[in-house]
């Protein structure tokens, strides 16, 4: 029979004491966090890019309840590097910008911080606090505990930051304070101080484009609407016009899935125009307006888009073509009123607006037309 080896109580106790003495000692995963520094995380998407910061969050009041307000910066958190006899960082130990395990920044795609590129991945987030400026340090080591084994050789990026006053925060917090399509600002906030930095996605439209190309190859690619929307993205983003044209042509003429609808033809005309094929674009729109499935609302909205682009003369021709094909149908007279008004033909605009008022299908349109009529009567 195999013998079961038993650990002597004295030996077990000595092992426990040694483990507790090490700053990087492992903790029971089911136990409370060290120093009551609760774990926290913040996640923000910048367009298609996921950014997260995970950290342990100390509070201004110490575990014994002592109020440390006014004693955080320069005391509890020293200015510049700290010196630590444990580990290997020596007298060049940066602050982990949190508590316990490393604060970790993760980015799903390449980004820029302070004008410097940072590859996709996970990074240990450290800071060097200063009275006038701080330094953000992102280390390729994201799995260590604290700063004890930090080494500058593993730095991926260093950026100078400016601290600023902040409303009081009892708990150390990371918060995204500004969000835009291609960038977001995140700030460390604790006590009365905030330290913001901005994360930029330099090629956000190219990331979208790569995803769209892949989507055209999966199940959604069997739908003409997906191809139209993909072409619209490239056209709206003003990137890869030749590719936009090829995709728009696919929306119209792909075997089995392409459809000659007004919407698809309109996007094809936009793509042709974007590639300098203006005559083809005009012919495509003439064909689109004559399709059996085209509605007066389709043509009206096309005219309104032309007006939004400042093409008032072209828009009026579209509104008049709509009136020829769909006389007295809603919203044909609305388009005529807008087209004539933009051309300075006030009397014709007023007559069309009054005709449209009699056809208006709901209160909102009636109210808008009453305002238009009042403006036209006052020649505004």
C-alpha positions in Angstrom: 0.0 0.0 0.0 1.3 3.5 -0.9 2.1 5.7 2.1 0.6 9.1 2.4 3.1 11.8 3.2 1.9 14.3 5.8 3.3 17.8 6.0 4.5 18.5 9.5 2.6 21.5 11.1 5.8 23.4 11.8 7.0 23.1 8.2 3.6 24.1 6.9 3.5 27.2 9.1 7.0 28.3 8.1 6.0 28.1 4.4 2.9 30.2 5.1 4.9 32.8 6.8 7.4 33.1 4.0 4.6 33.4 1.5 2.9 36.2 3.4 6.2 38.1 3.7 6.7 38.4 0.0 5.0 41.4 -1.6 4.1 39.3 -4.6 2.7 36.5 -2.6 -0.2 34.6 -4.3 -3.6 35.1 -2.7 -6.5 32.8 -2.4 -8.7 33.5 -5.4 -11.7 33.2 -3.2 -10.4 35.6 -0.6 -10.7 39.4 -0.4 -8.2 41.6 -2.3 -5.0 42.7 -0.6 -5.6 46.0 1.3 -9.3 46.0 0.2 -8.1 47.3 -3.2 -11.0 46.1 -5.3 -10.4 45.0 -8.8 -11.9 47.1 -11.6 -11.9 47.4 -15.3 -13.1 49.9 -18.0 -13.7 49.0 -21.6 -14.2 51.4 -24.5 -14.6 50.8 -28.2 -13.0 53.3 -30.6 -14.8 52.4 -33.7 -13.9 48.8 -34.3 -11.0 48.8 -31.8 -11.5 47.5 -28.3 -9.5 49.2 -25.5 -9.5 48.1 -21.9 -7.8 48.9 -18.7 -7.9 46.5 -15.7 -6.5 47.6 -12.4 -6.9 47.3 -8.6 -8.4 50.4 -7.1 -7.2 51.9 -3.7 -9.1 54.5 -1.9 -8.1 57.8 -0.2 -9.0 56.4 3.2 -6.5 53.8 4.5 -7.7 50.3 5.5 -7.7 51.5 9.1 -10.0 54.5 8.1 -7.3 57.2 8.2 -8.0 60.1 5.8 -5.0 60.4 3.5 -6.4 63.3 1.4 -3.6 65.8 0.8 -1.0 63.0 1.4 -1.5 60.9 -1.7 0.7 62.7 -4.2 4.4 63.0 -3.3 3.9 60.9 -0.1 1.9 57.7 -0.5 2.7 57.9 -4.2 6.2 59.3 -4.5 7.3 61.8 -7.1 9.3 60.1 -9.8 10.9 56.7 -9.3 10.6 54.9 -6.0 13.4 52.7 -4.5 12.5 49.1 -3.5 14.8 46.6 -1.9 12.6 43.7 -3.0 12.8 42.5 -6.6 15.1 43.9 -9.3 13.9 47.4 -10.0 16.3 48.9 -7.5 16.0 52.7 -7.4 14.1 52.9 -10.7 10.7 51.5 -9.7 7.8 53.3 -11.4 4.3 53.4 -9.8 2.0 50.7 -11.1 -0.8 53.3 -11.4 -3.1 51.2 -9.2 -2.6 48.6 -6.6 -1.7 44.9 -6.3 -1.2 43.2 -9.7 0.0 45.3 -12.6 -2.4 47.7 -14.2 -2.9 46.4 -17.7 -3.8 48.2 -20.9 -5.1 46.0 -23.8 -5.7 47.2 -27.3 -7.1 44.9 -30.0 -5.5 46.8 -32.9 -2.5 49.1 -33.4 -3.1 52.5 -31.9 -1.2 55.7 -31.3 -0.5 57.4 -27.9 1.3 60.7 -27.9 2.0 60.4 -31.6 3.8 57.0 -31.1 2.6 53.7 -32.5 1.6 50.9 -30.1 1.0 47.4 -31.5 -2.0 45.4 -30.6 -1.5 43.5 -27.3 -1.4 43.7 -23.5 0.9 46.1 -21.7 1.8 46.8 -18.1 0.7 50.4 -17.3 3.1 52.4 -15.1 3.5 56.1 -14.4 6.1 58.4 -13.1 4.2 61.1 -11.2 5.6 64.7 -11.2 4.5 68.0 -9.8 4.4 69.6 -13.3 4.3 66.6 -15.7 4.0 62.8 -15.6 5.4 60.0 -17.7 3.2 57.2 -19.0 5.1 54.0 -19.4 3.7 51.0 -21.2 5.7 47.8 -20.6 5.7 44.7 -22.7 5.5 42.8 -19.3 1.9 42.8 -18.4 1.8 39.8 -16.1 4.0 40.8 -13.2 2.9 41.8 -9.7 3.7 45.4 -8.9 6.8 47.1 -10.1 9.3 44.8 -8.4 10.7 43.2 -11.6 10.2 46.3 -13.9 13.0 47.0 -16.3 13.2 49.8 -18.9 14.4 47.3 -21.4 10.8 46.1 -21.7 9.4 49.5 -22.3 7.1 49.6 -25.4 6.3 53.3 -25.1 6.9 56.4 -23.0 4.8 59.6 -23.3 4.8 62.8 -21.3 1.4 63.7 -19.7 0.0 66.8 -18.0 -1.8 66.4 -14.7 -4.9 68.5 -14.0 -7.3 69.3 -11.2 -10.2 66.9 -10.9 -13.4 66.6 -8.8 -12.7 64.5 -5.8 -12.5 60.7 -6.3 -12.4 58.5 -3.2 -11.4 55.5 -5.3 -8.7 55.4 -7.9 -10.6 55.3 -11.2 -9.9 55.1 -14.9 -12.6 56.8 -17.0 -13.0 57.6 -20.7 -13.7 61.3 -20.6 -14.0 62.0 -24.4 -15.0 59.7 -27.3 -14.8 60.4 -31.0 -14.9 58.1 -34.0 -11.2 57.6 -34.2 -9.9 58.5 -30.7 -10.8 58.5 -27.0 -9.3 60.2 -24.0 -8.9 58.1 -20.8 -7.9 59.6 -17.5 -6.6 58.2 -14.2 -8.5 60.0 -11.5 -7.8 59.8 -7.8 -8.2 62.2 -4.9 -8.2 65.7 -6.5 -6.1 64.9 -9.5 -6.6 63.6 -13.1 -4.0 62.4 -15.5 -5.5 62.1 -19.1 -4.0 60.6 -22.2 -5.5 60.1 -25.7 -5.6 56.9 -27.6 -5.9 57.3 -31.4 -6.8 54.8 -34.0 -4.8 56.2 -37.0 -6.4 54.0 -39.7 -9.9 53.4 -38.4 -11.5 53.3 -41.8 -9.0 50.8 -43.1 -9.9 48.5 -40.1 -13.6 48.9 -41.0 -12.7 48.2 -44.7 -10.9 45.0 -43.8 -13.9 43.7 -41.9 -16.3 44.7 -44.7 -14.2 42.8 -47.2 -14.4 39.7 -45.0 -18.2 40.2 -44.5 -18.7 40.2 -48.3 -17.2 36.7 -48.3 -19.5 35.2 -45.6 -23.3 34.6 -45.5 -24.1 38.3 -45.6 -22.4 38.5 -49.0 -25.3 36.7 -50.6 -27.5 39.8 -50.1 -27.3 42.7 -52.5 -28.1 45.1 -49.6 -24.7 44.1 -48.0 -22.9 45.0 -51.2 -24.7 48.3 -51.5 -23.9 49.2 -47.9 -20.3 48.2 -48.3 -20.0 50.5 -51.4 -21.6 53.3 -49.5 -19.1 53.0 -46.7 -16.1 53.3 -49.1 -17.8 56.3 -50.8 -18.7 58.1 -47.5 -15.2 57.5 -46.1 -13.7 58.6 -49.4 -11.3 55.7 -49.7 -10.6 53.2 -52.5 -13.0 54.6 -55.1 -12.1 51.8 -57.6 -13.0 49.2 -55.0 -16.3 51.1 -54.2 -17.2 50.9 -57.9 -16.5 47.2 -58.2 -18.6 46.5 -55.0 -21.5 48.8 -56.3 -21.4 47.0 -59.6 -21.7 43.7 -57.6 -24.8 45.0 -55.8 -26.5 45.6 -59.2 -25.2 42.7 -61.3 -23.8 39.8 -59.1 -25.1 36.5 -60.4 -28.2 35.3 -58.5 -27.9 38.1 -55.8 -27.5 41.4 -57.7 -30.6 43.6 -58.0 -31.4 46.6 -60.1 -33.1 48.7 -57.5 -33.2 52.5 -57.3 -31.0 52.4 -54.2 -28.4 50.1 -55.7 -28.3 52.0 -59.0 -28.0 55.3 -57.1 -24.9 54.0 -55.2 -23.5 52.7 -58.5 -23.9 56.2 -60.0 -22.1 57.7 -57.0 -19.3 55.3 -57.4 -19.1 56.0 -61.2 -19.0 59.8 -60.4 -16.3 59.2 -57.8 -14.1 57.6 -60.5 -14.7 60.4 -62.9 -17.2 58.6 -65.0 -19.8 61.4 -65.0 -21.6 60.4 -68.2 -22.0 56.9 -67.0 -23.3 58.2 -63.7 -25.9 60.3 -65.4 -27.1 57.4 -67.5 -27.3 55.1 -64.5 -29.5 57.6 -62.7 -31.8 58.1 -65.7 -32.2 54.3 -65.8 -32.8 54.2 -62.0 -35.6 56.8 -62.2 -37.3 54.9 -64.9 -37.3 51.5 -63.2 -40.7 49.9 -62.7 -40.1 49.6 -59.0 -38.9 53.2 -58.4 -41.3 55.2 -56.3 -41.9 59.0 -56.1 -40.3 59.0 -52.7 -37.1 57.4 -54.1 -36.8 60.2 -56.6 -37.7 62.9 -54.1 -35.0 61.8 -51.7 -32.5 61.7 -54.5 -33.3 65.3 -55.3 -33.0 66.3 -51.7 -29.6 64.7 -51.5 -28.5 66.7 -54.5 -29.7 69.9 -52.8 -27.7 69.0 -49.7 -24.7 68.8 -51.9 -25.4 72.2 -53.3 -26.5 71.0 -56.7 -29.7 72.9 -56.9 -30.1 73.1 -60.6 -29.6 69.4 -61.0 -32.0 68.8 -58.1 -34.8 70.9 -59.8 -34.4 68.7 -62.9 -34.9 65.6 -60.8 -38.0 67.1 -59.0 -39.5 68.1 -62.4 -38.8 64.6 -63.8 -40.6 63.2 -60.7 -43.6 65.4 -61.4 -43.7 64.2 -65.0 -43.7 60.5 -64.0 -45.8 60.8 -60.9 -48.0 63.9 -61.3 -49.7 65.1 -58.1 -48.4 62.2 -56.0 -47.0 62.7 -52.6 -44.3 64.1 -52.1 -43.8 65.3 -55.7 -45.2 68.8 -55.0 -42.9 69.2 -51.9 -39.9 68.6 -54.1 -41.1 71.1 -56.6 -41.7 73.7 -53.9 -38.1 73.2 -52.6 -36.6 73.2 -56.1 -38.4 76.3 -57.2 -37.6 78.1 -54.0 -33.9 77.3 -54.3 -34.0 78.7 -57.9 -35.7 81.9 -56.7 -39.0 81.1 -58.5 -41.1 82.2 -55.6 -44.6 82.1 -57.1 -44.2 78.6 -58.5 -42.7 77.4 -55.2 -45.7 78.9 -53.3 -48.2 77.2 -55.7 -46.5 73.8 -55.3 -46.3 74.2 -51.5 -50.0 74.9 -51.3 -50.7 71.8 -53.5 -48.5 69.7 -51.3 -50.3 70.9 -48.1 -53.6 69.5 -49.5 -51.9 66.1 -49.9 -49.9 66.0 -46.7 -50.4 62.6 -45.0 -49.8 63.7 -41.3 -49.6 66.6 -38.9 -45.9 66.8 -39.0 -45.7 67.3 -42.7 -48.7 69.7 -42.6 -46.9 71.9 -40.0 -43.7 71.9 -42.0 -45.5 73.0 -45.1 -47.4 75.7 -43.3 -44.1 77.1 -42.2 -42.7 76.9 -45.7 -45.8 78.7 -47.1 -45.5 81.4 -44.5 -41.8 81.9 -45.4 -42.6 82.0 -49.1 -45.5 84.5 -48.6 -43.1 86.7 -46.7 -40.5 86.1 -49.5 -38.0 84.8 -46.9 
